[in-house]
């Protein structure tokens, strides 16, 4: 197995783990497919807007839903605890995307194409 194939396999395995651990959901997959139709897939550009819009960031979205519920209940302690959890989820998600970006860049640098999840 050459370097590109190894990197592509690592990329796919890592993407699968992000779905399995519920960091990403089907919305992210749909976004990826849409990006493929529009232009060459570049996860770095797309993810920046994805995080802002919480597209496909399943665990972060769940924390936002919980936070909103606490706000509607006017539950200050719940809001503060939820914000702390949201911050932790965001930090973990950001790190996971950085690893994904690094894999993508290594694949391209070695002359390969970034695989997509089907």
Buried (B, 14 or more C-beta within 10 A) or exposed (E): EEEBEBBBEBBBEEBEEBBEEEBBBEBBBEBBBEBEEEEEBEBEEBBEEBBEEBBBBBBBBBBBEBBEEBEEEEEEEBBEBBBEBBEEBBEBBEEBBEEBBEBBBBBBEBEBEBBBBE
